């Protein structure tokens, strides 16, 4: 899908404030409300805007352990990947999962009540035999940056 500068402004505004009113969005991107609404609907229909959600500051809710986990599977058949990925989708504590190339198969982002809760999760997954051969745990001590999609990448393509 081709996006122009106005589409990118709409996306940037929504990434900054997903609760912006339609009128506020139109004003911010310098369009009429009707024209802005049409563009917004087109972006939603095309799946460029996949949904809307709230960004929760977990630090204000309590203390939690965030853990990055590298996973290597025992076997690399399609069924093994599917079984592991189905488990990932069921586990609410796994808040992010990327399949990666290189020495490991997946990198997970896990949020648990504490390190003991994280280890209980891993022990359970190993007992359930979802195909994990080895795993490496990295405790997050401080999140430096967490942001949305870098829309400037799309602007650079147009230059």
LINQUIJO-V304426 format. One record per residue. OMEGA is omega in radians with two decimals (* if undefined). Layout:
OMEGA + OMEGA
//
This chain:
3.12 + 3.12 + 3.06 + -3.08 + -3.14 + 3.07 + 3.14 + 3.08 + 3.10 + -3.13 + 3.13 + 3.14 + -3.14 + 3.07 + 3.11 + -3.06 + -3.14 + 3.14 + -3.14 + 3.12 + 3.11 + 3.11 + 3.10 + 3.11 + 3.13 + 3.13 + -3.09 + -3.09 + 3.05 + 3.07 + 2.98 + -3.13 + -3.12 + -3.14 + 3.13 + 3.14 + 3.13 + 3.12 + 3.13 + 3.12 + 3.13 + 3.12 + 3.10 + -3.10 + 3.12 + -3.14 + 3.08 + 2.99 + -3.04 + -3.13 + -3.14 + -3.14 + 3.09 + 3.05 + -3.04 + 3.08 + -3.08 + 3.13 + 3.11 + -3.13 + -3.11 + 3.13 + -3.13 + 3.08 + 3.02 + -3.02 + 2.97 + -3.05 + 3.00 + -3.09 + 2.98 + 3.13 + 3.11 + -3.07 + -3.04 + 3.01 + -3.14 + -3.13 + 3.12 + 3.10 + -3.13 + 3.14 + 3.14 + -3.11 + 3.07 + 3.09 + -3.14 + -3.11 + -3.13 + -3.01 + -3.12 + -3.14 + 3.08 + -3.04 + 3.09 + 3.12 + 3.08 + 2.95 + -3.05 + 3.02 + 3.14 + -3.03 + 3.12 + -3.10 + -3.08 + 2.93 + -3.12 + 2.94 + -3.07 + 3.02 + -3.11 + 3.14 + 3.13 + -3.10 + 3.10 + 3.12 + 3.07 + -3.11 + 3.08 + 3.09 + -3.14 + 3.13 + 3.13 + 3.13 + 3.08 + 3.12 + 3.13 + 3.13 + 3.07 + 3.03 + -3.11 + 3.06 + 3.13 + 3.07 + 3.14 + -3.03 + 3.07 + 3.14 + 3.08 + 3.12 + 3.10 + 3.04 + -3.10 + -3.10 + 3.00 + -3.04 + 3.12 + -3.13 + -3.14 + -3.06 + 3.12 + 3.05 + -3.14 + 3.11 + -3.12 + 3.12 + -3.09 + -3.08 + *
//
